[in-house]
Amino acid sequence: EYPSSLAFDADDNVWLTDSGNHRVQKFTRDGEFISAWGQRGSGSGQFEGPWGLALTHSGDVYISDWGNDRIQRFSNDGALIEEFGGLPEGDAIHRPAGLAVDGEGNIYVADWGNERVKVLGPDGSLLASLRGESVDSKWAADYFAVNPEEGRLRYEADLFPELDPPYRRDREISAGVEGFFWGPTAVKLDGKGHLYVADSLRHRLQIYQID
């Protein structure tokens, strides 16, 4: 019910987050059921609407636990290894969506509730918080083109980058907010040093070069 993320392992099996049933399921590529684990709750190893899923070369499974504001790491048979969350206020993850894990164990999280992408170290420590660095979306450019006075005022508002989410009072904020993430839902790594972010409510992708 409401599957939200999937990945293929080295044996070509399909893993997915069964968000509506608060569990993870595993199938063969042909759709034959293999296993499932997880239940609703806030305890260690439980889920409240699991969203993102990432597999490592070692077979570990990372799950973004949307409703519990944390990331959980499991072995491929569903045994909990560790969980990440509880960062200091201001750095905390809120409603994590998609995630990816690089070869060094760093975790990239679409921090939907904070309108950011968080980069965590293998131990869960915060390494970086990305806010978005794009230009006006197509929708914003079109809007400002037919509303030039509002566009002028917003470009002159000079509030960037002090604005904090949520960005709701459009007529009172700077146009600089158009460069920020708004509802980031997925992140992917391509193995060539690029991080792709699905900036869903801006209807675009933002691409980063990872140093």
N, C-alpha and C positions, 0 to 999 in steps of 0.2 A: 504494500500500500504506500503510495507516494515515494517510489524509489527516486533518489536524488543524486547519486554518484555511483560510478562503476570503474573498475580497473581489471586488467588482465594480468595474471601472474605468469611465472616462467613456464608453467605447464599448460598455459592457454586456458586456464579456468577463469570464470567470470566472478568477480566479487562485486557486491553492491550493498549500499546502505538502504535498508527497508525502513524509511523514516517513519511512516505511519504505524508500523508495528514495533518500532524502537529496537531494531536488531540488525545484524549483518548476515547476509546470505551468500552462499557460494554454490556455483553451478558449473557444470562442464560447458564447453563452448556450444554444445548442441542443446543446452537447456536442461540437462538432467540434474536434479537436485543432489548436492553433496552434503552440505551442512548449514547450520544456522546457529547463531548464539546472540545473547543479549536480551534484556528485558527493560521495561520502563522503570525509571527510578533515578535517584540522585546519588546512590552509593557508588563506590568504586566498581568499575566494570559495567555499570548500568547506563542507560541512555535516556535522554529526553529529546527525541527528534534528531537522531544522528544524521548528519548531512554529508560532509566531505569524507573521502576515503583515499588513502594513498598507500601503495605497497613499496617496500624496499627490496633491494637485491637479496638481502638476507632472509626475506620472507615475513618480516614484521608488518603489521597492519596498523596504520594511524587513522583514527576516526575523529572528526570534529563533532563534538557533542553539543549541538546548537543550544538546547534549552538549559544545559548545565554550565555553559560558558567555559568550556575546557576542551583540551585535546587529550585523547587516550591512546595509548600504544599497547598493542596486543601481539602475542605470538600468532602464527597462522592457524593454530587450533583453538584460538579464542581465550587464551590465558592472559590476564592483565599483567603487563610489565611495569608500566608507570603511567602517570597522568600529569598533565601540565595545566596550570591555572593558578589562581590565587596571586597574580602579580600585583604589585602596589597599585593603589588607585591612580588613575591616569594612564597606566600601562596595561591595565587589565583587558582581556579579550571579552567582547560582548557579542553574543550571537555569531559564533564562527561558522562560516559556510565552507567553501571549497578549500582544499589545502594540497600542498605538494611537499616532498622531502627530497633534498639533494643527496649527493653521494657522501657528503660529510655528516649527514644527520641533521642538518639545519632544516627547520620547518617553516614553510611559507603559508600564512593563513589569511584568507579573505575575511577580515574582521568586519563583517557586515554592519553590526550595530554601532561601530565607531567610525564607519566610513573610511577605513584604512586597510592597508595590508601590513600585517605584523610579521617580522622575521625573528624566529626563536632559535637559540642554539640547541644543541643536542640535549642539554640539561634543562631546557625550558626557559632559560634566561632570555630577556628581550635584547636582541641585537640591533634592530632597526624598526622604525614605524614609518611607513610610506603613506603619504597623503594624496598623491596624485600630482602630476606635473604637466598636464596637457594644456591645450588651448581651448578656446570656445568650442563646444559641440556644434554640430550642424544645426541642431534645433535652436540653440542659443543665438547663433549667427543669424539665422532666418528671423528670429523674434526681434533681435535688435535692429535688423534692417528695416522692419516695418514699424518699429517703435523707437525711432532714433533719439528722442529726448530722454526716455528712460535709459536707453543704452548709454548715452553720454553721462548721465548722472551716476549710473552704476560703475562705469569705468573710472570716474573721478572720485568715487567714494573712498578709495585708498584704504580699504579695510584688510586687504591681503597682507600677511597670512594669518591674522589674528582670529579669523572666524572659526567657530567651533560648531560641530554638528549638533542637532540636525539643522539642515538648511531649509527653513520653511518660509521665512518672511522675505520673499524674493525682492520686493520693491524697496527693502531697507538695507540690502546688502550689496557688497561690491560685485562687479562682474568677475572678479578674480576667482570666485567660488566655482566658476565653470571649469576650471582646471583640476578641481579636486575629484576624488572618487565619490560616487553616489550609489550606494548599494552594490559594492563589489561582491560578486557571488562565486567566482572561480579563479583559480590560479594554476598555471602550468609551467613547467620547465622543459626546455627543448634539448638539453644536453650540450648546447653550444654557448652557454652563458647568458641566455635570455630568459626573462620572467614575463609571462603573459598574464594580464589581469583583465577579466571580464567586468567592465565597468557598466553594470546592467542598466541603471536608470539614466545614464548618459548615452546609452546606445552606441558603445564603442569599446575598443580594446586599447589598453595602455601597455606598452612594451618597455621593459627595463633591461639594461645591460648590467649583469651582476659582476661586481669587481672581484 
